[in-house]
Amino acid sequence: MLDDLLTAMSGGPWLLVAVFALVLLDSVLVVVPGEIAVTAAGALAASTGDPPLAAVVGVAASAAFCGDALCYAVGRRIGLRRWRWMRHRRVQRAFAWAGARLQRGTATVVFTARFIPFARLAVNLTAGATRVSAVRFLAIAGVAATAWATYQSVIGAAIGALLPDAPLLAVLLSVAAALALGAAIDVITAALTRRRERVTPPRDRRAGDRTTCPRPGTRRGRTDPRP
């Protein structure tokens, strides 16, 4: 009965509407399960034929792009200290980390952060606050959103293709796979961060955490005495 219910739901438009809404919210609220929604929809697409996998990818990519663009616009409009949660020490450290990475390579960090929930939020807000070119950011965000949506959908579709007659089991396994991959990414990211903190001298680490450049007419934080 549950399999029949999932099949009926997948044939209507509301599944794609729900995917769009969850992915959009996931871009600004990291607790929303956007990845899980896309993976589950991909599993249904492969096991039942509805909705088409291309539609799942397109809807998820559009929602991810809109969410990233919204975060960029918020950062550009209000900065990184307007709201109380932004001033929390750990959040400010995340913003400092994102600012240092954006200075080293905008394309790499924006693309990579799309696959890491909290890093995605920090990078997109910081990109707006530090006035990264809007044209450049949106172009990279569009490519990253498409790659992310394809990746999440294909994971679900691969599981759904193995279980064409059991859409409920396909959805459950795809959700488990999405959770496992998310946990693996978190562990790897934390390990890389700890490794960087061990090998980076404290002085270089503080220098890398600066998100703003010296003002014109200053050098090393002191006023240039020349006229």
C-alpha positions as CSV (number, residue, x, y, z in Angstrom):
1,M,0.0,0.0,0.0
2,L,2.8,2.4,0.8
3,D,4.5,1.6,-2.5
4,D,1.3,2.4,-4.3
5,L,1.0,5.7,-2.4
6,L,4.6,6.7,-3.3
7,T,3.9,5.8,-6.9
8,A,0.8,8.0,-6.9
9,M,2.7,10.9,-5.3
10,S,5.5,10.7,-7.7
11,G,3.2,11.1,-10.6
12,G,1.9,14.5,-9.5
13,P,3.5,18.0,-9.5
14,W,3.7,18.3,-5.7
15,L,6.8,16.2,-5.3
16,L,8.9,18.5,-7.5
17,V,7.4,21.5,-5.6
18,A,8.4,20.0,-2.3
19,V,11.9,19.3,-3.7
20,F,12.3,22.9,-4.8
21,A,11.1,24.3,-1.4
22,L,13.3,22.0,0.7
23,V,16.4,22.7,-1.4
24,L,15.8,26.4,-1.3
25,L,15.4,26.4,2.4
26,D,18.4,24.1,2.8
27,S,20.6,26.9,1.2
28,V,19.8,29.2,4.1
29,L,18.9,26.8,6.9
30,V,21.4,24.0,7.1
31,V,19.1,21.8,9.2
32,V,16.6,21.4,6.3
33,P,17.2,18.0,4.5
34,G,17.6,19.3,0.9
35,E,20.1,16.6,-0.1
36,I,17.8,13.8,1.2
37,A,14.8,15.2,-0.7
38,V,16.8,15.2,-4.0
39,T,18.2,11.7,-3.5
40,A,14.8,10.3,-2.6
41,A,13.2,12.0,-5.6
42,G,16.0,10.5,-7.8
43,A,15.2,7.0,-6.4
44,L,11.5,7.4,-7.2
45,A,12.4,8.7,-10.7
46,A,14.3,5.5,-11.4
47,S,12.0,3.0,-9.7
48,T,8.6,4.4,-10.9
49,G,9.5,6.5,-13.9
50,D,7.9,9.6,-12.4
51,P,9.0,12.3,-12.1
52,P,11.5,12.2,-14.9
53,L,15.1,12.2,-13.6
54,A,15.9,15.2,-15.8
55,A,13.1,17.1,-14.1
56,V,14.5,16.3,-10.6
57,V,17.9,17.5,-11.6
58,G,16.5,20.7,-13.2
59,V,14.3,21.6,-10.2
60,A,17.0,20.8,-7.6
61,A,19.6,22.8,-9.6
62,S,17.3,25.8,-9.9
63,A,16.4,25.8,-6.2
64,A,20.1,25.4,-5.2
65,F,21.1,28.3,-7.5
66,C,18.3,30.5,-6.1
67,G,19.3,29.7,-2.6
68,D,23.0,30.4,-3.1
69,A,22.1,33.7,-4.9
70,L,19.9,34.7,-2.0
71,C,22.6,34.1,0.6
72,Y,25.0,36.1,-1.6
73,A,22.5,39.0,-1.7
74,V,21.9,38.9,2.0
75,G,25.7,39.0,2.7
76,R,26.1,41.9,0.3
77,R,23.2,43.8,1.8
78,I,23.7,43.4,5.5
79,G,27.3,42.1,6.0
80,L,28.4,39.5,8.5
81,R,27.5,41.0,11.9
82,R,23.9,42.3,11.6
83,W,22.1,39.4,13.3
84,R,23.0,38.0,16.7
85,W,23.8,34.5,15.5
86,M,26.4,35.9,13.1
87,R,28.4,37.4,16.0
88,H,28.9,34.0,17.6
89,R,32.5,33.1,17.9
90,R,32.3,29.9,15.9
91,V,30.3,31.6,13.2
92,Q,32.8,34.4,12.9
93,R,35.6,31.9,12.7
94,A,33.7,30.2,9.8
95,F,33.3,33.6,8.1
96,A,37.0,34.3,8.5
97,W,37.9,30.9,7.1
98,A,35.6,31.5,4.1
99,G,37.1,35.0,3.5
100,A,40.6,33.6,3.5
101,R,39.6,30.8,1.0
102,L,37.8,33.3,-1.3
103,Q,40.9,35.4,-1.5
104,R,43.0,32.4,-2.6
105,G,40.5,31.1,-5.2
106,T,36.9,32.0,-5.6
107,A,35.9,29.3,-8.1
108,T,37.3,26.4,-6.2
109,V,35.8,27.3,-2.8
110,V,32.4,28.3,-4.1
111,F,32.1,25.1,-6.1
112,T,33.4,22.9,-3.3
113,A,31.2,24.5,-0.6
114,R,28.0,23.7,-2.4
115,F,28.6,20.1,-1.3
116,I,29.2,21.0,2.4
117,P,26.1,22.4,4.1
118,F,27.5,24.9,6.7
119,A,30.5,25.8,4.5
120,R,28.1,26.6,1.8
121,L,26.2,29.1,3.9
122,A,29.4,30.7,5.2
123,V,31.0,31.0,1.8
124,N,28.0,32.4,0.1
125,L,27.4,35.1,2.8
126,T,31.0,36.0,2.9
127,A,31.2,36.3,-0.9
128,G,28.5,38.8,-0.8
129,A,29.9,40.7,2.2
130,T,33.4,41.0,0.6
131,R,32.0,42.2,-2.7
132,V,33.0,39.2,-4.9
133,S,31.9,40.1,-8.4
134,A,28.2,39.2,-8.7
135,V,28.6,38.0,-12.3
136,R,31.5,35.7,-11.4
137,F,29.8,34.4,-8.3
138,L,26.5,33.6,-10.0
139,A,28.3,31.9,-12.9
140,I,30.2,29.6,-10.6
141,A,27.2,29.0,-8.4
142,G,25.2,27.9,-11.4
143,V,27.7,25.3,-12.4
144,A,28.1,24.1,-8.8
145,A,24.3,23.9,-8.3
146,T,24.0,21.8,-11.5
147,A,26.8,19.5,-10.5
148,W,25.4,19.1,-6.9
149,A,21.8,18.4,-8.2
150,T,23.1,15.8,-10.7
151,Y,25.3,14.1,-8.0
152,Q,22.5,13.8,-5.5
153,S,19.9,12.7,-8.0
154,V,22.1,10.0,-9.6
155,I,22.9,8.5,-6.2
156,G,19.1,8.0,-5.6
157,A,18.6,6.9,-9.2
158,A,21.3,4.2,-8.9
159,I,19.5,2.7,-5.9
160,G,16.1,3.1,-7.5
161,A,17.2,1.3,-10.6
162,L,18.2,-1.7,-8.5
163,L,14.7,-1.9,-6.9
164,P,12.3,-1.0,-9.7
165,D,9.4,-2.8,-7.9
166,A,10.0,-1.5,-4.4
167,P,9.9,2.3,-4.4
168,L,9.5,2.5,-0.7
169,L,12.7,0.5,-0.1
170,A,14.5,2.4,-2.7
171,V,13.6,5.7,-1.0
172,L,14.6,4.4,2.4
173,L,18.0,3.2,1.1
174,S,18.6,6.4,-0.8
175,V,17.9,8.4,2.3
176,A,20.4,6.2,4.3
177,A,23.0,6.7,1.5
178,A,22.5,10.4,1.6
179,L,22.9,10.5,5.3
180,A,26.0,8.3,5.2
181,L,27.6,10.4,2.5
182,G,26.9,13.6,4.4
183,A,28.4,12.2,7.5
184,A,31.5,11.1,5.6
185,I,31.9,14.6,4.1
186,D,31.6,16.1,7.6
187,V,34.3,13.7,9.0
188,I,36.7,14.4,6.1
189,T,36.2,18.1,6.3
190,A,36.8,18.2,10.0
191,A,39.9,16.0,9.6
192,L,41.3,18.3,6.9
193,T,40.6,21.4,9.1
194,R,42.4,19.9,12.1
195,R,45.4,18.9,9.9
196,R,45.6,22.4,8.5
197,E,45.5,23.9,12.1
198,R,48.4,21.6,13.2
199,V,50.7,22.4,10.2
200,T,49.9,26.1,9.9
201,P,52.0,28.3,12.2
202,P,49.9,30.5,14.5
203,R,51.1,33.8,12.9
204,D,50.3,32.5,9.4
205,R,46.9,31.3,10.6
206,R,46.0,34.7,12.0
207,A,47.0,36.3,8.8
208,G,44.9,33.9,6.8
209,D,41.9,34.7,8.9
210,R,41.7,38.3,7.8
211,T,38.8,38.9,5.6
212,T,39.5,42.6,4.8
213,C,42.4,44.2,3.1
214,P,44.3,47.1,4.5
215,R,42.9,50.5,3.8
216,P,44.6,52.6,1.1
217,G,47.3,54.7,2.6
218,T,48.2,52.1,5.3
219,R,50.9,49.5,5.6
220,R,50.9,46.7,8.1
221,G,48.1,48.4,10.0
222,R,50.0,51.7,10.4
223,T,49.5,55.0,8.6
224,D,52.0,55.6,5.8
225,P,53.8,58.8,6.7
226,R,54.4,59.7,3.1
227,P,52.2,62.5,1.8
